[in-house]
Amino acid sequence: MKTSADKKTTRKPRADAQRNRERILEVARQIFTRRGAETTMDEIARRARIGPGTLYRHFPTRDDLLAAVYIGEIEKLAEAQRKFSAELPPIEALRAWMLVFIDYIAAKKIIAPALDAMVGGPSQVYQQSTRVMEEAANTLARRAVASGDLRSDVDPMDMLRAIYGVSSAGSTDDWPEKARRFVGIIIQGSRP
């Protein structure tokens, strides 16, 4: 028989609590990507229009909040892969997802210093992102190979490494634009 304590731990969050959590994550993502590691929990609470207690109830530490923001960006990659696979032809789904990958890199570049400051480092968070990226890229590439739009010898992770290389080599603020153009070059060079 379940006790009231058991019911309490398995209960879904209230709608207002879920909205608060989502608002906190969105505000934190915006502030972290603009200001990086200098962002304070108090600033996030104030901008999310919640009390500090509500913030700490959802995210007991700054590291918890940072990890949740970063994982949210990773989840966007997985969501985009599912959406594009369902709605677009295989090669266009791959192209569209690679453009979302560029947005992910842009957010990661700004959030990375704050993640690196996490107690114990960000290795667990980064491991999860690598797994999601590999699964999404491989799924999209397999579809494109099966449709005849992509050569079978193309390694989708090499495609992502090439885009990441553009982001790393680009010391100017316009690297995302250059990376977006490079996606077309990668796709064209990977066709049969």
GIMOHU-V619426 format. One record per residue. PHI is phi in whole degrees, -180 to 180 (NA if undefined). OMEGA is omega in degrees with one decimal (* if undefined). Layout:
phi=[PHI/PHI]
omega=[OMEGA/OMEGA]
This chain:
phi=[NA/-80/-87/-64/-66/-63/-63/-66/-78/-100/-71/-68/-66/-62/-60/-69/-67/-66/-63/-60/-60/-63/-65/-59/-64/-66/-64/-62/-60/-62/-70/-61/-73/-84/-115/71/-68/-74/-63/-103/-64/-61/-64/-64/-60/-61/-70/-83/60/-133/-81/-57/-61/-64/-60/-71/-67/-80/-135/-59/-133/-61/-61/-61/-68/-58/-62/-65/-63/-65/-64/-60/-67/-65/-63/-63/-64/-65/-62/-62/-61/-64/-63/-66/-62/-79/-110/-121/-60/-50/-70/-72/-64/-63/-61/-62/-67/-64/-69/-67/-59/-63/-62/-62/-61/-60/-66/-63/-60/-82/-79/-51/-60/-69/-64/-64/-83/-63/-62/84/79/-96/-58/-65/-66/-66/-61/-63/-66/-62/-62/-64/-61/-62/-62/-66/-63/-66/-62/-66/-65/-59/-62/-68/-67/-61/-82/86/-89/-136/-63/-73/-89/-80/-93/-60/-70/-65/-62/-68/-61/-64/-66/-61/-61/-62/-69/-77/-78/-80/-87/-98/-72/-92/-59/-62/-63/-64/-65/-63/-65/-66/-57/-61/-66/-62/-61/-61/-73/-103/-80/-64]
omega=[179.8/175.8/177.9/176.9/177.8/179.6/-178.4/-177.4/-178.3/-178.5/176.3/178.6/176.7/-178.1/-179.6/177.5/178.2/177.5/177.7/-179.9/-179.8/178.8/178.1/-178.1/-179.8/178.7/180.0/178.9/179.9/-177.0/179.2/-178.7/176.6/-170.3/178.2/-170.3/-177.0/-176.3/178.6/176.7/179.3/179.0/179.5/178.4/-178.4/-178.1/176.6/179.8/175.5/175.9/178.1/179.5/178.2/178.6/-177.0/175.6/178.9/-175.2/-174.7/179.9/176.2/177.7/177.7/179.9/178.1/-179.5/-179.8/178.0/-178.3/178.5/174.9/177.3/177.6/179.9/176.5/177.1/-179.5/179.3/179.3/178.9/-179.8/-178.4/-177.6/178.2/-178.1/-169.8/-171.6/171.5/-172.4/-176.1/177.9/175.7/177.9/179.9/-178.6/-179.7/179.0/176.2/174.5/177.1/177.3/176.5/177.6/179.3/-179.3/178.9/-178.6/-178.8/-178.4/-177.9/-173.8/179.3/177.5/177.3/180.0/179.7/-179.8/175.6/-179.4/178.1/-174.1/-170.2/-179.9/179.4/179.9/178.0/179.5/-179.1/179.2/179.9/-179.3/179.4/-179.5/-179.4/-178.4/-178.3/179.7/178.9/-179.3/-179.9/178.7/177.9/-178.6/176.3/-178.7/179.7/-179.4/-178.5/-176.1/177.3/-178.4/-179.1/-179.6/175.7/-177.8/178.6/174.4/177.3/-179.8/177.3/178.8/178.3/178.6/177.7/177.3/-179.2/-179.3/-179.2/-177.5/-179.9/179.5/-178.8/-177.8/-179.3/179.2/177.8/177.9/179.5/178.2/176.1/-178.4/177.0/178.6/179.1/179.2/-179.1/-178.3/-179.7/-178.5/-179.7/179.6/*]
